[in-house]
Amino acid sequence: MVRTRRNFPPEFKLQIVKELEASKTLAQIVREHEIDHGVVTRRYREYRKYGDNAFLGYEHIYKEDARIA
């Protein structure tokens, strides 16, 4: 059986980060949403680095690394 890659909307990513900041543990979030812990930690790291612009998507250039010099 072939597994497809799951895509999460920006609202869901932000919800996960807010839950982690509120009081839920990483294990609780992983169990409730049935996602890998690496997904949660990556989204949290992106949010801490880029703030509200972290989950704008590929059509928006929000990372300094992505800027063309």
PEURWO-V756421 format. One line per field, one symbol per residue. ss: DSSP state (H for helix, E for strand, L for the rest). burial: I if it has 16 or more other ideal C-beta (glycine too) atoms within 10 Angstrom, else O. A space follows every 50 residues. Layout:
# PEURWO-V756421
ss = ???
burial = ???
This chain:
# PEURWO-V756421
ss = LLLLLLLLLHHHHHHHHHHHHHLLLHHHHHHHHLLLHHHHHHHHHHHHHH HHHLLLLLLLLLLHHHLLL
burial = OOOOOOOOOOOOIIOIIOIIOOOOOOOOIIOOOOIOOOIIOOIIOIIOOO OOOIIOOOOOOIOOOOOOO
